[in-house]
Structure formats: structure tokens, C-alpha cells
Amino acid sequence: MKAILMTETGTADVLKYVEVPDPVPMAGEVVIRVRSASVNFADVARRRGDRYPEPTPMPFTPGMVVAGTVAAVGENVAGLEVGTPVFGTVGRYSNGGYAELAVTQQANVIPLPPGIDPDLAAGLPAVGATATLILTEVAGLAEGETVFIPAAAGGVGSFAVQIAKALGAKTIIAGASTPEKREIALNQGAHHAIDYRRPDWPEQVRELTEGKGVDVALEMTGPKHLPTTLAALAPFGRLITYGAVTGLEGHHLDGDALTPLIYDPAPGQSLTGFNLGVWFALRPEVTIGALGKLMGWIAEGTITGPPIQTMPLADAAEAHRLLESGSSTGKLILEP
């Protein structure tokens, strides 16, 4: 089969389109013929060699989520016939999706509901579940509250804007870097869209919230941006971090930044880190429930998901360049 393989970390050029042996399922495993492979920033981080919770053993095929059809099953697999449309996470180390065939445990395979496009489904277990869990379980966004969503034209951001609308948020403020991306966020349900790369964006947020700040703010840039995002938060606001696009280096919260948060005036704010893998591992029932809630919203037409950009599997390196540069919109999908 054809697959993307890397033998070292580095720039996108380390991703090679090569021929590799077809996977053979062991007991309890399922081989999926990949129709759509989701490109996530976690793949970029692992390709670059950034700090990551799971090992990245070489040679390595990136890709943690796919949609397609069952190609083969191992012993003790029941209820999944060859040809069944499915989606889910793959690989022992959340890897192997950038390929014509991907192997995974049966527990990670979800039958694809009728009417849901495979390209959309490939984004559900990662970006869709992330947005749903953050807003419903971690932040507990309530009807009538205000929320700031960065990268609102991207995968997680697009879902988050639509989910916040479904939850009845009073004011949804989207952050996006270009006029085109801000227009996408507005079309998806954001009430306002601002350029969050401007240094004064927290002041803009406060102007849009009558000086109060937002009840919930999402952050995915990195630790050096935490003080800036905290400045946009209302009393009793919740800041949820779910990524570090610019890496983990840079300025961190020092004592001067923490003093007003914790001691003076101690406005009851909270800072929570989110990792999807931890939720799948330690709270699987809640995570699957959130995914089911998202699929229900999609089935009833409340949520349509992000714009989808498809590329051939052979162009995986270019897909990484687009995502890493911030020039892509919506969800990037590789199609073998």
C-alpha cells in the first residue's frame, strides 16, 4: 500500500510518500481502508519533534483519525463486516492514518451513521470532540454567557463557534488572522470577529462585552500568550488551553502576572489545561457521550462542521505546510 513515512523529525520535507507492506490485523484489531485521513496540528508537532505525550517511534506514519470502510478484521472481532463504513482513531501511538490502510483496535472503531460525509467524520474524534468537551464539560458554557474562540476559521474553532451557538451563548467573539477567515467565522454564527494577532485584542473583547470580558476564553497559541488571554477574561471566567501552536518556549506566567489572578483582587478565574488523549483514556464514557452529542447536532442540522479542504495523500507535506503557516481554513483532509 501507499503511505506517508518519516524516518526523522524536522520540516515537512521529512514526510515521504512510499510503498509499505499492508497491515495484518491481530486479535481484536480492524484494518480500515482509508477514505479520509484527518490532518491535525498534533501531527505537525510530532513531525517537528515537539514535546508530545505519546512516543513517536521511527519509522513513523502520522495520522490519528480516519474514515473509510472495514477492509479486514482479526480474531475475536464481532459486529463489523468487511465493507462497513466506519471512522475512528487508529494506531498504537495514535498513528498510521496517512495511508491507504490503517489498523486499530475494534474499541476505537465507530460505524459511520448514514448521511455523514467521511471527510466530516474524519474530523469528529479529534477537533470535533475537543470543541465539544471543552465547551460542555470543561468550561461548562451556559446559555447567556460570553465566549472568545481563537483560530475560529480552523477545525476546532469552527466547531466551537457552532457549538457555542447551539448552547445559547449570548456573545460569541471569534479571533481570526485575516478578513476572509473572520468572514467564515461570522457566517458560522459568531457575533463578532476580531484580529487576535493585534496586541490590543483583549481591549476589543472588553469593548464588545461592556467592559466585563468574556466568561469563557479558549487558548491554543502557547504559554507566552496566557497573560494576554487572561486580560480578556471576566470575573469568574474560565480560560481553557488546548494546544501550543507556537511551541512551549517563551514567557510564562510569573509572580506579577499571578498576583492579581490569585491574590489581588482574586476575581475567581480559573485556568484549565485540556488534552483529548487524557479524556479518552480516563473518562471514555464522557468522551464518547460528547461525541454522540456532537453527532446528534450534526444529524439534526444544528451543526454543519468546518469548511473542508481535501488534498491527495501524496501531498501530505504541503498539507503540513499550510496548517503550520496558518494559511489553511477549516479542516484539512488527505484522501488516498
N, C-alpha and C positions, 0 to 999 in steps of 0.2 A: 504494500500500500504506500501511498504518498503521505508524507508527514513533514512538519516543521521540527527541526532538531537543532539544538545548540550544545556545543561541547565546552563552552566557556562563557562567562558573563562579559557584558560590555555593551556597545552600541547596538542598534537594531541590526547591523550587518552580521551579527553572530547567528541570526536566525537563518537557517538553510533549509531549502525545500529539497527533500531527499526521498529515496526509496528505503523503506524499513520493513521487517517481517510483520505479517499480520498478527495481531494479538490472539492468543488462545485462552478462552475462559477457564478458570479454575472453578472448583466447587463454590457455589454461591455467587458467581460472577456473571455479568452480562456484557456482551460486546454490542456496541451501538454503531450502526452505520451513520456517520455524521452528515447531517444536512446543514446544520448551522452551528458554528463554534463562536461563543461569546469572547470578545476581546475586552479584558478588564485591566484596570491600572495595576492590579496585583501582578498580572503577567509582566508588565513593564518593570515593576520593582524587582521581580525575581530575575528578569533578564539582565538588569543593570547590576545585580548583586547587592541590592539594598538589604538592610536588616529585614528579616521576614520570619514569622512564627514557625513555618514548616521548612524542612530541608529541601534543597534543590539539587539532587544528585545528578551528576553528569554521566552520560549524555542525557539531555532533558528535553522533553516536548512540552511546551506551555499549554495552557488552556484548561480551565477548571469547570466549565459548564458547556454542555452541548444539547442539541435537539436533533432527533433523527428517527430511525427505526431499529428495532431489535434485529441484529444480524446473527447472533449465536448466543446460546446460554450454556452455563456449566451445570454440573450435577447439583441437585437439591434446589434448583430454581423452579418455582412454580408460579403459574398465573401470567407468565409473559411468553407469548408466542413469537416466533420469528416473523418479522414484518409489522409488529405492533408499533405505532407511533409513540415515542417517549421523549422525555427530556430529564435532565438532572446533572448532578455533579459527577465528575469522573476522576479516576486515578487514585493511587495510594497516597500521593502527596498533592492532591488537587491539581493533577496534571494529565496531559495526554490528549487534550481536546483538539489541538491543532493537527488533525489527522483525518484520514478517510474513515478510520475505525478507531473507536476508543473503548476501553474496558473499565468497568466499575462494579461495585457491589450492588446486588439487587436492591438493598435498602435505599440506595441513592437514586433509584430509577422511578420516575413518576409517569404514568400514562398520560399522553397528551390529549386534553379534552378537545372534542370536536369544535371547530371554528376558531381555534387559537393558532395563529401562524407560527411555524417553527422558529423563524427569526426572532419573533417577540418572545417565545417561550425560552429561547437560549439566554435571554437576559433576566428571566424571572428569579432563579435561585440565588443570584448574586446581587445585581443592582436593585431589582425589584424587592427582594426580601430585605435588603439593607434599608431601603427607604421606608418600607412598611414597619419593620421592627423599631427603627429609630423614632418614628413619629407616634406609633401606637403604644409601644411597650416601654421604651427608654425615656423619651420626653413626655409621653402622655399628653400629647397635644389635644386640647379640649376645644369644643365649639366656642367661638367668640374670641379665641386667643390670636396673638400675632406671631409670625414666624419669618425668619430670614433663611433663605436657601441659596447657597453659593453654587457656582457651576450649574445654573438652573437649566441650561440647554443640553447638559450631558445626560448620561444614563441614570445615575442615582438622582440627580437634580430634577430631571424631567418627571420621574415617578413621584418624587417628593412634592413637587408643586401640585400635581393632580391628586395625590393622597391628602395633602393639607386641605385642598378644596373639598374633597369628599368628607373630611372630618368636620367641616364647617368653620375653618379658620376665618377670623374677621378680616385680617390683613395679611396677605402673602407678598413678601418683598423678595424678589428674585435678584440674584447677583449674576452678571454675565459680562464678558470682556468686550464684546462687540455689539454694535447696533442690531446686527442680524440675529445674534443669539438672544439679545434682550427681547426682540420681537417674537421669537419662538416661545420664550417663557411667558410672555403676555398672552399669546394665543392658547397656551396650555392652562391658563387660569390664574396666573399671578396678577395681583392688583397693581403692582409697581415693579419696575425693573431698573436697576442701577448698575453702574460700572464699579464693581467691587475691587478693582485694581487701583482705584483712586485712593490716596491716603485719607481723604475726608469722608469715606463712605459711611462710617458709623454716625457722623453728623447728619448725613442724608437720611439714614434709618430713623434717627430720633425726630427729625422734622416730619417724617411720614407717620410717626406714631405719637404725635402731640407731645414730643419731648420725653416720652416714657422709655423708649427702647422696646425691643421685642421680647415676648415671653419665651420663645424658643429660637435658638440660633444653631445652625449646623456649620461645621468647620472641617475642611478636608485638605487645606493647603500645607500645614505643618506647624510645629510648635512655636516658631517665631511670630506667627500670626495670632496666637491666642490672646495676647493683651489687646490687640485691635478689636477682635471679635467680642471680647468681654465688654468693651466700651459701648457696644451696640445693644447690650442686654438690659432688660428692665429688672427692677427689684423682683426677687423670687423667680428670675428667669433661669432657663436651663440651656447650657451650652453642651452640644454633643459633638465630639470629634470622631471622625470615621476614616481618616486617611492622612497621608503626608506626601502630597504630590511633589512638593519641592524638597523632600528629604527631611531627615531628623536633625540636621545640623542647623545652627543659628541660635538666636536669642531665645531663652526660655523665661518662664515666669520667675522673677527674682522676688526678694522680700518686699521691695517697694510696690511691686505690682500686686502681690498677695495681700498686703496690709488692708487696703480698702475692701477686698473681697471677703476676708475672713474676720477682720477685727474692727475696722473703722471706715464706713459705718456698718459693715457686715449685712448687706442687703438680702441675705437669704438665697443667693445664687448658687448654682451647682455646676460642676464641670464633670462630664462623664465620657470615658473613652469607650468606643464601640468596636468590636471585632466580630464579624459574622461567623467565623470558624468556631469561636468560643460558644456562640449561641447554638450552632448546630451540634456541637459536642456535648454541652452541659444542659441545654434547655431545648432538646429536639422537638418536644411536643408543642411548645410555644412557637418555635420557629416554623414548623410545618403548618401550624394553625394560622400564622401570619401570612404564609404563602397561599394558603387556601382562601383567606380573606381577600388577598390581592386578586386571585383568580376569579373570585366571585364578582368583584368590582369590574373586572375586565369583561366577564360574561354578560353582565347587565348593561355594559356600555358606559359606566361611570368613569372608567379609566381606559385610555387607549394605549398608554405606554409612550415611550420616547420616539422621536423620529429614528428610523433605522437606515444605516448606510452599510451596504454589503460590498464585500471585496472577495476576489478569489483567494483560496488558501495560499497559493504561491506568493501572494502579495502581503504576507504577514508582517514582514519587516516594514513596509510602507504604512501598514495599519498602526504599528507601534509608533512610528514617527509622527503620524497625525495625532494620535492620542497624547503622546508625550509633549508635543508642541502646543497643545491646547487648541488646535485649528479644526478639530472634528466637532460635530454636533450629534446629539442623540447617542445611539448605541451602535458601535462598530461590530459587525458580524462577518466572520470568514466562512466562505462556502466552498467545500472541496469540489 
